């Protein structure tokens, strides 16, 4: 029996909610939080030997590699793909997340919040929403793209 109409939409909606209430999503949040801390802390180490600007870039990559490894080994099941393929898609999902973060943050700060005369730290609020939204889309992307299980487990 195929799902159609309103019933199908509701069932699909509950499926999405179930995914974001899963243990795997909580582990994803913990991995992301840990990677963010590594990003932040490593910037201080890099900054002791290089400029602030370069330290920020190096710290970002350190955090991203940390996120990849934590997600690969602790959040998602073995995909059966080569690590380089997983990392390629992991990077692609993160590039999409950066675009989302930028678009949401700038759109809220420059257009939507001013339209409502929102004055309480508008850039901070806009950025918080911009950072939060990709958590959901990134989880979805990593689950169904970066670490999607292969039908051919011999690809490794």
WOPE-V864485 format. One record per helix or strand. SS is the DSSP state (~ for helix, > for strand). FROM is the first residue (numbers start at 1). LEN is the number of residues. If there is no record, write none. Layout:
BEGIN
{{SS & FROM & LEN} {SS & FROM & LEN}}
END
This chain:
BEGIN
{{~ & 5 & 16} {~ & 23 & 25} {~ & 52 & 24} {~ & 83 & 33} {~ & 122 & 25} {~ & 153 & 3}}
END
